[in-house]
Amino acid sequence: MDGKALRWGICSAGKISFDFVVALQSLPENEHQVEAVAAQRLESAQSFAKNHNIPKAYGSYEELSKDADIDLVYIGVINTLHYDAAKMMLEAGKNVLCEKPLCLNVAETKNLQDIAKSKKLFLMEAIWSRAFPIYKKLKETIDSGIIGEVRHVRASFTNYAGEKLAERCRKKEMAGGAILDIGVYTIQFAQLVFGEKPISQISSGYLLETGVDGETHIILEYSGNRRAILNASFFIKGPREAIVCGSKGYIRIVQPFWCPEKMVLHVDGQKEQEFYYKLPPSKRSDLHFTNASGMQYEAMEVRRCLTKGLTESPLITAEMTLQIAEIMQTAREQMGYTLPQDEKWSSSK
């Protein structure tokens, strides 16, 4: 892989795939090449390919999995298709970067990771936050001890949608809900800071008439009486930021905390410090998601890992992904939000 362009296949022709392809094509051509795109309808794939100047378009994911010119597949399908699409690509010998949540429950997550491990393939959950420079600076600042012993984390991802809530977020058959769509970002942030499995969890909120959660609040307790308070809601307007509190000061990740450019450090007796990392330039401006050009960081991390022969990224390891999946599943169970996939895996034990 060293010295050669990473050859990408894109599984789905939706908005998130649009932004990711723009990110890839904003990076050096000798490092990243988009070779093919697949959708469930050939017309969609062809239109997407034409828009992004992609050589090949497929009308099924299976065709993409059989393309010998692909090194790695980015999976941007809806939540309910993540497991099947990723499994198909792994079994065909393809490395995989799959959008969050990697899977819908712990059993799916473990099974997918086992397949990747058995085939010695790269598998990464696309929690792009982890690759942002601000997250690296956050970890360095915490590890320096400047804010003392870290005792508390708060993270809030609220986005008032009301009646305009997207179908993929509202419907159970699409595995919608706040936990799986935006709550995952708050959870991964707490896990990044504390770096261990929580010892207890309390989740509360409410379900929509469709059976998915519209709002969820989670309290995670960690060893040494440390805690995280996490909020995710489609029906609240509030600051979408994250705060890490220590015994000597605190760090605030300015919104949007999941794809940030700015961090503020407050230490007792010292002047407030701001750290700012400008987003990388994008070749296109018609992006769909906030700070989407930051997906370039994630793509660069994937290439770095594959160049070094790694099968997982140290920024979001298989164990980290599994712990996040466990917290999300526990939150759904405590809220009464069940999915058919839960019953499928429960009955297969």
ABEGO torsion letter per residue (X at the ends): XBGBBBBBBBBEABAAAAAAAAAAAABBAAABBBABBBBABAAAAAAAAAAAGBABBBABAAAAAABAABABBBBABBAAAAAAAAAAAAAAGBBBBBBOBABABAAAAAAAAAAAAAAGBBBBBBBAAAABAAAAAAAAAAAAGAAEBBABBBBBBBBBAEAABBAAAABAAAGBEAAAAAAAAAAAAAAAAAGBBBABBBBBEBBBAAGBBABBBBBBBBBGGBBBBBBBBAABBBBBBBBBBBAAEBBBBBOBAABBABBBBBBBGBBBBBBBBBBBBBABABBABBGAAAAAAAAAAAAAAAAAGBABBAABBAAAAAAAAAAAAAAAAAAGBBBAAAAAAAAAX
